[in-house]
Amino acid sequence: MKIVKYNWIIKSAGKIIKRFFLASGVFFILLIVLSFTDYPYLMYHWLGTSECKPVKSADYIVVMGAGGLPGPESLLRCYYAASVADSFPDSRLIIAFPVEKDAFEGSENELMVKELIERGILPGRILTETNGTNTYAQAKEIAGLVHDADASLLIVSSPEHIYRCIKTFRNQGFTDVNGLPTFENPTNDEIFSSPSDKNNILKNAERNVSLRYNMWSYLQYEIMVLREATAIVYYKLKGYI
């Protein structure tokens, strides 16, 4: 009886493994096929813009940390934050990046502060949030730092992160939250200027040779979107958004 039982377990495990690899193969092929279309960028673009509106005010410009400096993402966020800060001279900037206790000097947070100062931001305008280790914790800490639910917030972060950021900050009680997605190539948006007309978008994409040859870039978009989608589901299950 034990031998029969073990044989049944081995056969069942073999079927599960076979189905797993089959499903993985189908999923991988689907990703490859989608990488030749504009859908990866459209999903990436939607995450960065769906919750955003024209920036008319900003009491606080929140710069979300991204791997520290030197690093392309953090530099890009500092560049965007400094640029928009010029339009709102009365705004304060908050750098959200975790720092170990009594280790601010030389930390990534301090380097981002210095980067903003080098870009013309007065030191007195810059605040730092050093305790939060994830988006939810950072939003919670900033809510305690600002103490004003009606203050207008402008979140500066990577495009795929903007949707979750805005939802998380709203969940902390902020009523006026906007986002500034740090797209690397703003000119790409011209190709997708009419997202409501998907048929025209697809036709334009098929005529654009560069899109087809950007397969690897589109695969990266897919990975970013899938990773962020997982985080969004987790945040919804936890009640963070």
C-alpha positions in Angstrom: 0.0 0.0 0.0 2.8 2.4 0.8 4.4 1.7 -2.6 1.1 2.5 -4.4 0.7 5.6 -2.3 4.3 6.9 -3.1 3.8 6.1 -6.8 0.6 8.2 -6.8 2.4 11.1 -5.0 5.2 11.0 -7.6 2.8 10.9 -10.5 0.7 13.8 -9.1 3.9 15.8 -8.5 5.0 15.1 -12.0 1.7 16.3 -13.4 1.9 19.5 -11.4 5.4 20.2 -12.5 4.6 19.5 -16.1 1.6 21.9 -16.0 3.7 24.6 -14.3 6.3 24.5 -17.0 3.7 24.4 -19.7 1.9 27.5 -18.2 5.3 29.2 -17.7 6.1 28.6 -21.4 2.7 29.9 -22.6 3.1 33.0 -20.4 6.7 33.6 -21.6 5.5 33.4 -25.3 2.7 35.8 -24.5 5.2 38.3 -23.1 7.3 38.0 -26.2 4.4 38.6 -28.5 3.2 41.6 -26.5 6.7 43.1 -26.6 6.2 43.7 -30.4 3.1 45.8 -29.7 2.5 49.1 -27.9 0.6 47.5 -25.0 3.5 47.3 -22.6 4.2 51.0 -22.9 0.5 51.8 -22.7 0.2 49.9 -19.4 3.4 51.6 -18.1 2.1 55.0 -19.2 -1.3 54.4 -17.6 0.3 53.7 -14.2 2.2 57.0 -14.5 -0.7 59.2 -15.6 -4.1 57.8 -14.8 -4.3 59.5 -11.4 -2.5 62.7 -12.4 -3.9 66.0 -13.4 -2.4 69.3 -14.5 -0.2 70.7 -11.8 -1.7 74.0 -10.5 -0.4 74.0 -7.0 2.1 72.2 -4.7 2.5 73.0 -1.1 4.8 70.0 -0.7 6.9 68.3 -3.4 7.6 64.7 -2.2 10.6 63.1 -3.8 10.5 59.3 -3.4 13.8 57.7 -3.0 15.1 55.2 -5.5 18.2 53.3 -4.8 20.1 56.3 -3.7 22.9 58.3 -5.4 24.6 58.0 -7.7 21.8 56.4 -9.6 19.8 57.3 -12.7 16.4 57.0 -11.0 17.3 59.3 -8.1 19.0 61.8 -10.4 16.0 61.9 -12.6 13.7 62.5 -9.7 15.9 65.2 -8.3 15.9 66.8 -11.8 12.1 66.8 -12.1 11.6 68.0 -8.5 14.0 70.9 -8.9 12.4 71.9 -12.2 8.9 71.9 -10.9 10.0 73.6 -7.6 11.0 76.7 -9.7 7.3 77.0 -10.7 6.2 76.9 -7.0 8.7 79.0 -5.1 6.7 78.8 -1.8 6.6 75.0 -1.9 8.6 72.7 0.5 10.4 69.6 -0.8 10.4 66.4 1.2 13.0 63.7 0.4 11.7 60.3 1.4 14.5 57.9 1.8 15.2 55.6 4.8 18.4 56.3 6.9 19.8 54.3 9.8 19.7 56.1 13.1 22.4 58.7 13.5 23.7 57.9 10.0 22.3 60.8 8.0 25.7 62.3 7.1 26.9 60.7 3.9 23.6 58.8 3.4 21.7 58.6 0.2 19.1 61.0 1.6 21.7 63.6 2.3 23.2 63.1 -1.2 19.7 63.8 -2.7 19.4 66.9 -0.6 22.8 68.1 -1.9 21.7 67.4 -5.5 18.7 69.6 -5.1 20.8 72.4 -3.6 23.2 72.1 -6.5 20.2 72.6 -8.7 19.3 75.9 -7.1 16.9 74.8 -4.3 17.4 76.7 -1.1 18.3 74.4 1.9 15.6 76.0 4.0 12.9 74.6 1.6 14.1 71.0 2.0 12.7 68.5 4.6 13.7 64.9 5.0 11.8 61.8 5.9 14.2 59.1 7.0 12.1 56.4 8.8 9.8 54.9 6.2 11.2 51.8 4.5 8.4 51.4 2.0 5.7 53.5 0.3 3.1 53.0 2.9 5.5 53.7 5.8 6.8 56.8 4.0 3.3 58.2 3.4 2.4 57.6 7.1 5.5 59.4 8.3 5.0 62.3 5.9 1.4 62.6 7.1 2.8 63.1 10.6 5.4 65.5 9.3 2.9 67.7 7.4 0.0 67.7 9.8 -2.3 69.2 7.2 -4.7 66.9 5.2 -5.7 69.8 2.9 -2.1 70.5 1.8 -1.5 70.0 -1.9 1.1 67.2 -2.5 3.0 66.6 -5.7 4.6 63.1 -5.7 7.7 62.8 -7.8 8.6 59.1 -8.6 9.0 56.7 -11.5 6.0 56.3 -13.8 5.1 52.8 -12.7 5.2 53.9 -9.0 3.0 57.0 -9.3 -0.4 55.2 -9.2 0.4 53.3 -6.0 1.9 56.4 -4.4 -1.1 58.6 -5.0 -3.5 56.0 -3.7 -1.4 55.4 -0.6 -1.1 59.1 0.3 -4.8 59.6 -0.2 -5.4 56.7 2.1 -3.4 58.6 4.7 -6.0 61.4 4.6 -4.5 63.8 2.1 -7.3 65.3 -0.1 -5.1 67.0 -2.8 -2.5 64.5 -4.1 -1.0 64.8 -7.6 1.8 63.0 -9.3 4.8 63.9 -11.5 6.0 60.8 -13.3 9.7 60.9 -14.3 9.5 59.6 -17.8 13.0 59.2 -19.3 11.8 60.0 -22.9 8.9 62.4 -22.8 8.8 62.5 -26.6 7.5 59.0 -26.6 4.2 60.3 -25.3 3.5 61.9 -28.7 3.1 58.5 -30.3 0.4 57.6 -27.8 -1.3 61.0 -27.6 -4.8 59.6 -28.1 -5.1 56.6 -25.8 -8.9 56.6 -26.2 -8.5 55.6 -29.9 -6.7 52.3 -29.5 -7.2 51.3 -33.2 -5.2 54.3 -34.4 -2.6 53.7 -31.7 -2.1 50.2 -32.9 -1.9 51.3 -36.6 0.7 54.0 -35.7 2.7 51.5 -33.7 2.8 49.0 -36.5 4.1 51.7 -38.9 6.8 52.8 -36.4 9.8 50.6 -37.1 11.6 51.7 -33.9 8.8 50.2 -31.7 9.4 46.8 -33.2 13.1 47.0 -32.7 12.6 48.1 -29.1 11.5 44.7 -28.1 13.9 44.5 -25.2 12.8 47.8 -23.8 9.2 46.7 -24.0 10.1 43.5 -22.2 11.5 45.7 -19.4 8.2 47.7 -19.3 6.4 44.4 -18.9 8.6 43.4 -16.0 8.1 46.8 -14.3 4.3 46.6 -14.8 4.0 43.0 -13.5 6.1 43.9 -10.5 4.1 47.0 -9.7 0.8 45.1 -10.3 1.9 42.6 -7.7 2.7 45.4 -5.2 -0.7 47.1 -5.9 -2.6 43.8 -5.2 -0.6 43.4 -2.0 -1.3 47.0 -0.9 -5.1 46.5 -1.6 -5.1 43.3 0.4 -3.3 45.0 3.3 -5.7 48.0 3.1 -2.9 50.5 2.3 -4.8 51.8 -0.7 
